[in-house]
Amino acid sequence: MTGATSCPLGTRSERAVAHPASASVPARRRILDTAHRLFATEGVQAVGVDRIVAEAHVVKATLYRHFQAKDDLVCAYLAELSERQLAALRRLPADAELPHALVEIVGGPGYRGSPFSNAAAEYPDPDHPVRQLIAQHRRAFRDLLAALPGLSARPDARTVAGLYLVLCEGLVTGAYLDACTDH
């Protein structure tokens, strides 16, 4: 990644898991996995580079060799999440029950609200590279939804796909909020 304006959406993704510091796990992967865990649980702005470096067991120079700035790391984190969600959407069977399938794709264990919505709240400038990546993800997600067999024949497929996306985000966020308050 070269600069705060890069933010590629097509980054190859792997499931983010916690890795012990070891030579067998590349530093870039450890940094990204640490960012995934911390950003998802605490938010992007709340987590500093020093914390990521310490928990990924790398030195700061290594982080900056892979990511010129924290914003580049945020873009890489969101690009991996986007690719993971888009890949899951592409794998949906033709007879998938959309609301349920979408909740499974965008939600999951440890869900704390949409990482895209959360990041957008922390980067209010719509021209910022993080926001541009989020907009690109949402367009791609809607386009894939609209192309699904159950929607593609409809003249309003893109509108309905957009409604499904909003409904899905609302359902998983509501479920998260209810789980937090139903003790």
N, C-alpha and C positions, 0 to 999 in steps of 0.2 A: 504494500500500500504506500502510495507516495504523496502525501499531502492531505490537508484537511478537506480538500474538495473532492477527493476520490470517492469512496463509498460505493464500491461495486456491489450490485445486488446478486450477481451470479456466482458468488463464492461457493465452492463445494463444501457441504456441511457434513459434520459428524455429530452424533449425539454427544452433548456436553456431559462429562462425568468428572468427578474429582479424581485427580491423579496424585499419588505420592510423588515427591520430588525424586526423579530418577533420570538417568541418562537415556532410558528407553523411551521416554515421552519427550518429544521435542519441546523446546522452550515456548515457541509460538502457541502450541496446543495447550500447554499448561497455563499460559497467560489468558488465552481465550476461555478455557474452562473455568478459571478463577473469575474472570469477568462475568461469565454467564451466571455463575452461582451468586456472586455478590450483587450484580446489577438487578437480578431477578428478585432477590430477597430484600435489598436495602435501597434500591434506586441508583440511577447513574450518577447524579451529582453528589450523593452522600458518600460515595466510595472514591477515595483518592488513589492516585497512582502509587503512592508509597505502600498502601495496603495491598494493592494488587501484586506489586513486586514481591512483597514479603510472603504473601500466601501462595504465590506461584513458584516461589523459591528460585527467583532470577534476580539479576542486578538491574538497576534502572536502565543502564545502557542497552541491555538486551531487549527490554520492552521497547525502547525508542528505536532500536534497529528494525524491529518488526512493525512498529506503529509510530509515525512521526509525532503524533499528538494523541491525547486521550480521545478526542473526537474521532480519530481514525479507528481506535479500538472500539468505540461505541458503534461505529458504522459496521465494523467486522462482526461484532456481536449480533446486531440486528440483521445483517445480511445472512448469517448462519440460521437464525431463527426463521427468517423469511423463506429461505430455501427449504428448510425442513418442513414448514407448513405447506408450501406450494407443492413439494414432492408428495406429501401425504394426500393433498387434494387431488393430484393427478392419479394417485393409486385407488381412489374411491371406486368401488364397483358401481355399475350403472344403476343398480337397484338400492343404493344406499339411502337410508332415511336421513335426509339432509340436516335437519336441526340437530339431531343426535350426533351424526358424524362430524359436523362442524364443531360442536362443543368439544368432542374428543380431540380434534386437530388443534384448536387454539387454546384449550384448557389443559388440565392435567395436574398431577401431584405438585404441590407447592405453588400453585397458581396464585398470583397476587395482583391480578388485573392484567390487561393486555400490555405486554412489554412495549408494544408500539405506541399505544396511548400514553403509557407512563413516560416513555422517552419524549414524546411530543409535548407533554406538559412541562418537561424540563428544558426543552429547546423551543421557545415560543416563536422564533423567527422562521416563517415558512420557507425562506430562501436558504436556510442553513442546510448543509449536506445531510445531517441526520434527518431533518424533516423531509428533504427530497427523497431520501431512501424510504422513509415511511410511506410517503405518497406513492412511490413506485411499487412498493409491496402491496398496498391496498388496491391499486389499479390491477396489478397482476392477479391478485386473489379474486377480485370481482370478475375479471375476464375469464379465469378458469372456471369459476362458479357458473357464469353465464353459458359456458360451452358444455356444461354437463348435460347428458341426455335428457334429464327431466326438465331442464330449463331452456335449452338451446332452440327448441321449436317455438317458443313464445316470442311474440313481437316485442315484449317488454322485458326480455331476459336480463339485460344489464340492470335495469331498475330493480327487478325482483332479486337479483344477485346482491345488489347493494343493500337491500332490505334484510336479506339473510345474514349478511356480514354484520350489520348493526344489531340484529336480533341475537345472533350468536354471541357477540361481545357482551351484550347486556345480560344474557343468560348466565354466562360463566362469571361475570363480575358480580352479579346478584348472588349466585351460589357461593362465591368467595365471601362476600359481605355477610350473608346469612350464617355461614359456618363460623365466622368470627364472632357473631353476636349470639348464636344459639349454644350456650354452654350448659 
